[in-house]
Amino acid sequence: MDLSPSSPRIAVVGAGIAGLAAAHRMVELGHGGGLVLLERASRLGGVLSTVHEHGFQVEQSADNFITTVPYGLDLCRRLGLSEGLIQTDPRYRQTYVVHRGRLHKLPDGFLMMAPTRMWPLALTPILSPWGKLRAGLEYFIPPSTSDADESMASFVRRRLGREAFDRLVEPLVSAVYAADMERLSVDATLSRFRDMEREHGSLVRAMRVEMAARRRAKQQAETQSGARYSMFVTLRDGIQSLVDALASRLPAGSVRLDSPVTHIRRASDGRWSLELGARAETFDRVILATPSYVAAELLAPVDPPLGERLARIEHSGTAIVSLGFDRGQIGHPMRGAGAVVPGVEKSPILAISFSSHKYPHRAPEGKAILRVFVGGARAPEMAEMPDERLLPLVLGEVRRLLRITGEPVYASVAHWPRTMPQYHVGHKRLVAQIEARVAELPGLELAGNAYHGVGIPDCIHGGEQAAERALANQ
């Protein structure tokens, strides 16, 4: 990487995890002197926020991150946070699925949209005999010969049948992407399953090969030293501690809160002029780590085709209702990490996370904290529903599903409208077009969850890559 000894003046617009990762990466590379991090809100972190109230540790958005994508773990190591990483409680890694108003265990070995073992699938009460037979026929269904992108609904129905889609895959994927399955792109979200079909001709066949490889890798890992983590981890002091650690590494005076950027234009010398209220400032480089619809508004006057393409990325939103109870109030044993709810159940909720079962430190002894997700593409209006309407609706459903008596000892609601980008069919092609336009605008970079992944590790990686490109192109 060709890094000049001089420090260009670089603005990072947006201080969510992608923007913070971009700013931190510049500091790591020795270019913090000209850094300015601009955030329109009064706090850093975007949707990431941890609240400590009444003995509960409440994550108001993402509450952990995946370890199979390495960028989150790697950043935690560089920040000195490794000792604070907490694994999920191994006793409670089971997922429940709601079926006809009751919680049933997800068949053992069913991973998002493919079974690794057929016997648990044959025994589950979630599927009818015909649904089980149709899912089992997946082994014999020939792969698609088309290279065209495909919706999640189309792909899964083609491979596993309608019932397995409705009852198993749709709720699992909706809990992650809060999306319309008829429009969600397989290639842009869970492309490894498409690759399995192409390489092995069957998801069942591919999963058998993959599980054998995992067993060999596990045996090899057991002979080696070093930290090994569960699939998901969190931080003992909350995800907020990642935000705080990143902020602490930034140069004094580089962070400006309550500083919305209202307009962007190219200056006559090729630099970038940012309007911040009544004043304008000029920068050599700009990284827009904002939601794509904000980037679209800012860049439309600079490059109308770019603005139009950015505006095509739609966003859904959710609300997260956190509920604390005395453990004795909950009649269900909750021997798992949470429950997902199929759309065909016509429930007001998407999923329930048994937050203090996954990570016991989140609730005082004898109590439990639940996080209930509502909204998404199924019911977008619920993301902004007033609390006085939302809470009774959610409480009634959770009481019914988990056999809860009495009132919660703690309740809070976090509203996140328009925060989840929708990776619709054709998303990868659209992002390629966006990036081709950005490449024609020297000194401009994009980062955030709208492009190459919605998880914390993906956003970290995107922010760091944007910083590296901005510095390499001096």
Secondary structure, DSSP 8 states (H G I E B T S, - for coil): ----SS---EEEE--SHHHHHHHHHHHHTT--TTEEEE-SSSSSSTT--EEEETTEEEESS---EESSSTHHHHHHHHTT-GGGEEE--GGG--EEEEETTEEEE--TTEETTEES-HHHHHH-TTS-HHHHHHHHGGGGS------S--BHHHHHHHHH-HHHIIIIIHHHHHHHH---TTTBBHHHH-HHHHHHHHHHS-HHHHHHHHHHHHHHHHHHHHTS-S----SEEEETT-THHHHHHHHHTS-TT-EESS----EEEE-TTS-EEEEETTEEEEESEEEE-S-HHHHHHHHTTT-HHHHHHHHTS-EEEEEEEEEEEEGGGB-S---SSEEE--GGGT-S-SEEE-HHHHSGGGS-TTEEEEEEEEETTT-GGGGG--HHHHHHHHHHHHHHHHTB-S--SEEEEEEEEEEEE--BTTHHHHHHHHHHHHHTSTTEEE-STTTS-SSHHHHHHHHHHHHHHHHHT-
